[in-house]
Amino acid sequence: MYKKEDAKKIRLEFWDRFENYSALRRRQKGKPARWILNKTGIHQLKLKFEFDQVHASVGIDIETRNTDRRLELFSRLEELKPVLEKTIGKEMIWELDYILPTGKSISRICLERDDVNIYDKQSWPEVFSFFYKHMMKIEGFFEDYREVIKNSV
């Protein structure tokens, strides 16, 4: 097991390397080096990467204290589910009430990859590819449907 500082260094190294990996590829495709993530133009909606000792996930989080607004936004995305899943090429996990480790309830739409570990550097190339491939598609979908989603809020 790692000491707290060592574990933090490894996590930071992963995210630094992934940033370099994806920035290069995004620039080659004529995209900005950085992902949209929190800058979606819809305050409650974030594009998200997560990676821990058990799995990696990529997707969309809807976070707001206003439950009606969250349900409305989730419903709008559900209406677009066939388009989103066709764009991704896979069935996604749709969770209306996902509980974060902090206890906060959000809505989440994601893809997961199990049996990977952020502390196992041998799994990093797989996760880099998984993250990049799927977030490019999610981001593309979002850019195409931003106004449709935004007008529902």
C-alpha positions in Angstrom: 0.0 0.0 0.0 1.1 3.5 -0.7 1.7 6.3 1.7 -0.8 9.2 1.2 1.8 11.5 -0.4 3.0 8.7 -2.8 -0.6 7.8 -3.8 -1.2 11.5 -4.5 1.9 11.7 -6.7 0.8 8.7 -8.7 -2.7 10.1 -9.2 -1.2 13.5 -10.3 1.2 11.7 -12.7 -1.7 9.8 -14.3 -3.7 13.0 -14.9 -0.6 14.9 -16.2 0.2 12.1 -18.6 -3.4 11.8 -19.7 -3.5 15.6 -20.3 -0.4 15.4 -22.5 -1.7 12.3 -24.3 -5.1 13.8 -25.1 -3.8 17.4 -25.8 -1.6 16.1 -28.6 -4.3 14.0 -30.2 -6.9 16.8 -29.9 -4.7 19.3 -31.5 -4.1 16.9 -34.4 -7.8 16.8 -34.9 -8.1 20.6 -34.8 -9.6 20.7 -31.4 -8.5 22.8 -28.4 -6.0 21.0 -26.2 -8.3 21.0 -23.2 -11.6 19.2 -22.8 -14.9 21.1 -22.2 -15.6 19.3 -18.8 -17.0 22.0 -16.5 -17.3 24.7 -19.2 -20.4 23.3 -20.9 -22.4 26.5 -20.8 -25.0 24.7 -18.7 -24.1 25.3 -15.0 -25.6 22.0 -13.8 -24.0 19.8 -16.4 -20.4 18.6 -16.4 -18.5 16.2 -18.5 -16.5 13.9 -16.2 -13.6 11.5 -16.0 -13.0 9.3 -13.0 -10.4 6.7 -12.2 -9.7 4.9 -9.0 -8.5 1.5 -7.7 -11.5 -0.4 -9.1 -12.7 1.2 -12.4 -12.5 4.1 -14.8 -15.6 6.0 -16.0 -16.3 8.7 -18.5 -19.6 10.6 -18.9 -22.0 13.3 -17.9 -22.9 14.4 -14.4 -25.9 16.6 -13.5 -25.4 18.4 -10.2 -27.9 20.8 -8.7 -29.7 21.2 -5.5 -32.9 21.9 -7.5 -34.3 18.5 -7.9 -36.9 19.6 -10.5 -34.2 21.1 -12.6 -32.0 18.0 -12.4 -35.0 15.8 -13.4 -35.8 18.1 -16.3 -32.2 18.0 -17.6 -32.0 14.2 -17.1 -35.3 13.8 -18.9 -34.0 15.9 -21.8 -30.9 13.7 -22.1 -33.1 10.6 -21.9 -35.0 11.9 -24.9 -31.7 12.1 -26.7 -30.6 8.7 -25.4 -30.8 6.9 -28.8 -28.7 9.6 -30.4 -26.1 9.6 -27.6 -25.8 5.9 -27.5 -25.5 5.6 -31.3 -22.8 8.3 -31.2 -20.9 6.4 -28.5 -21.5 3.0 -30.0 -22.4 1.5 -26.7 -25.2 1.3 -24.1 -24.5 3.7 -21.3 -25.3 3.5 -17.6 -28.1 5.9 -16.7 -28.5 6.7 -13.0 -31.1 9.3 -12.0 -30.0 9.1 -8.3 -26.2 8.5 -8.1 -24.8 9.0 -4.6 -21.3 10.5 -4.5 -18.9 9.5 -1.7 -19.7 12.8 0.0 -23.4 11.7 0.2 -24.6 14.2 -2.4 -27.1 12.9 -4.9 -26.5 13.7 -8.6 -27.6 12.2 -11.9 -25.0 10.4 -14.0 -24.8 9.0 -17.5 -21.5 7.1 -18.1 -19.5 4.3 -19.5 -17.3 2.3 -17.1 -14.3 0.1 -17.5 -13.7 -2.3 -14.7 -10.6 -4.2 -13.6 -8.3 -1.2 -13.9 -6.4 0.5 -11.1 -5.0 4.0 -11.1 -2.0 2.7 -9.0 -1.2 0.1 -11.7 0.7 2.0 -14.4 0.4 -0.9 -16.8 -3.3 -0.2 -17.0 -2.8 3.5 -17.9 -2.5 3.1 -21.7 -5.9 1.2 -21.7 -7.5 3.9 -19.7 -6.0 6.7 -21.8 -7.5 5.2 -24.9 -10.8 4.5 -23.2 -11.1 8.0 -21.9 -10.0 9.7 -25.1 -12.1 7.6 -27.4 -15.3 8.0 -25.5 -15.0 11.6 -24.3 -14.3 12.7 -27.8 -17.7 11.2 -28.8 -19.5 12.6 -25.7 -18.0 16.0 -26.3 -19.0 15.9 -29.9 -22.6 14.9 -29.0 -22.7 17.7 -26.5 -21.5 20.3 -28.9 -24.1 19.1 -31.5 -27.0 19.1 -29.0 -25.9 21.8 -26.5 -28.7 24.2 -27.5 -31.3 21.5 -27.4 -30.2 20.5 -23.9 -29.7 24.1 -22.8 -33.2 25.1 -23.9 -34.7 22.5 -21.6 -33.3 24.1 -18.5 
